[in-house]
Amino acid sequence: MARKTARSSLFSMDSLEELSEETIIAVHGEFCIKVKDQTTGLEHRYRCDRNVLRSASEYFDVLLDPMKFSEGAAIEAKLQELYKQYDGPIPTSRLPTVSVADIGELPKASVSTCSLLRLFLRILHDPVIPWPVSRSQSLTVVALLAIVADRFAAHGPIAAYLRRQMLDVTLLKDKKPTSWATDRGFWQAWSLASHNGCYSAVLLSSSMGQIDG
């Protein structure tokens, strides 16, 4: 039985249940993403749909491409073996896993790494999920999401989601910075959206994911 971890105060609403060491983002997902939470030191795995992530993120599009990257080829080879063993759904514990070293340069102890990554992944898989925090906390969470979106080159889907929630960048123009999440920092993160060509050189570096299993 998976151990439970304490939730960050930013994600205390009922719409986000307690985190466990294994989270199903997509029931029929073909692989897992593994990351260590910087606030607890525990590792968490997220079952995801690779097609969804490839279409939403330039980072994952390249990483999971079996013709371009060894990680994508390794996942495909592992899945072909598993398809021969299982007629039905493959247990999450048997799926190939990509270990991600970090999800962006987040301020230390700002929020649970895994809470934020889970929100990010759920937005990509289900862009109509409710916004999980109060409006008073939105500025910080939006800025944190911008950092993660930059890390994985997924600005488009995150921006579209925020607009639907009426939480686009205009929200920040009318607010004075009250913490590290300043207008300047947010604008720097989001300004990279217009320079997608720069992402590959940065993201496809030594920080690329590692394949487990």
N, C-alpha and C positions, 0 to 999 in steps of 0.2 A: 504494500500500500504506500503510495507516494506521500512523502512528508509535506506538510503545509508550511508556507513561509509567511511572515508578516507582510501585510500590504502597506504600500506607501500611502501617506496621508493624502496624496494627490489623487489616488485611485480608490477611494473608500466608499464610492457609491455602489448601490446594489447591482447596477448594470455590469459591473466587473466583479466576478466571483473571485474567491481566494485563489492564489496561484498554487500550482503543484509543480513537481519536478517534470511533469509531462503534460502538455497542453495540446488538445486537438483543435487546430485552427481549421483544417479541412478534413472531414471524416474519411474521404477517399484519397487523401494526399499520398504522394509516392515517396516522399523523403522527409527527413527532419532537419531542423536547424538547431544547433546546440550553442548555448552561450552561457558564460558564467556571470551571475549577478554581482555587480561591483559592491552592493550594499550588504549582501549576505555571504558571498563566497560560494554559494551553491550553484550547481549547473542545472540548466533547464533545457528541455527539448520541446520543439514545436512541430507538430505534423502539418505539413503544408502541401499545397497543390503546385507543382513545379510550373505548369502552364500558366497559372495565374500570376506567379511571381515573375516569370520570364516576360510576360506581356506588360507588367507594371513597372519593372525595374531593369534598367540597363545593366546594372551589376549582376543580377541573377540571370538575365538573358544570356550573358557571356559565360558566367560561371557554370550554368547548367546545360550549356550547349555541348552535346556529346562529340561534335565535330570540331570544336574550337578549344576546349579545355579538358585537361585530364580528369578534373573533378566531375564534369558532366559525363564523360565516358565511363568513369568508375561507377557512377550512380546508375547509368543505363545497364551496364553489365550486371550489377548486383540485382537490379529489378528483374532482368530476364531470368536469372536463377530463381528468384522468389516466385515469379509467375508460374514456373514449372512445379513448384512445391505447393502452391495454394490455388485452389479453384475459386475461393471467395476472397474476402478482404484479408489483406496481409496485416498481421499484428504490428502495432507501432514499434514494438521493441526490436523487430527484425528489419525494419527499414534502414536504408543507407542514411547516414547522418553527416551533415556538413557542420563543422565547428567554425564558428565565427569569433574572431579574437576580440572584436569590439563592435559597438553599434554607433560609434561617433565619439567625438571629444566632448563628453558630457561633463558638467561641473560635478565634482566629487560630492557624493551623498545628496545630490539634488533630487533624485527619484530612483526607485528600483529600476535597474537596467531591464529586468525581465518584464516588469509592468509596462514599461514604455515600448519594448519590442513587441509584446503581445498586442498592444493597441495598434501599433503600426501594421503588423501583419493582418490583423482583423480588418482594418480599414481597406487594405489591398484586396482581401478576399470577399469582403461584404461592405461595400461603400455606403450602405444605408444604415449602418449601426448607429445607435444613439451616441451623442457626445457624452463622455463619461464623467465629466467634472462640472462644478458650478462655474458660472460666468466669472466669478471673482478669481478663479484659478486658471481661467482659460489662457491668459497671456503667457504664462509660464509653460503650460503644456503645449501650446502651439509652437513656441520657440524651441522646445525640446524635440517635437516632431520634425521641425525644420532641420535640425541637426541630423536626425536619423534618416530623413529623406535625402539629405545631401550625401550621407555615407553610402547609401544604397542606390543613388541616382534614381529616385522615384518621386520627384517633385510634382509631376503632372497629376497622378492620382491623389496625392495628399492635398494639393491645392484645390482640386475639384471637390474633394470631400469637405474641406474647410469652407468653401464657398456655399455649399449646400447647407452647412450648419451656420451660415452667416458669421463666420469666424475668419474671414479672409484678412489680408494684410491691412486693410483699412481699420481694423480694430486697434492696431498698434499705433496708428498715426495720432489717435486722440488720447493716448495714455502716456503719462510720464513714466520713465523707467523707475521701478521700485526695487529692483534686485539686479542680479547679473544679467537677467533676460532683458537687455536694453533694446531699444528700437534699432540702434546701429548694428548690434550683433545679429538681430533677426534679419535685417535687410541684407547684410553681407551673406548670410546663409542662403536666403532666397534668391539673391541676385545671380547666383550660379546657375539658376534654372535656364537662363538664356545662353549659357555657355556649355551645353552638354558635351561638346567635344573634349572638354577638359577632364571629364570624369574618368574616362578609361585609363588615362595615364596615372591617375592617382589611385583609383580603386583596384586596378589590376596589378597590384604590387605585392609586396611580401605580406600584406594584411589579408590576402585572399583566403577563402575558407579552406579547411582541410577536411578530407573525407574520412569518416570512421566506419568501421564495420564492413 
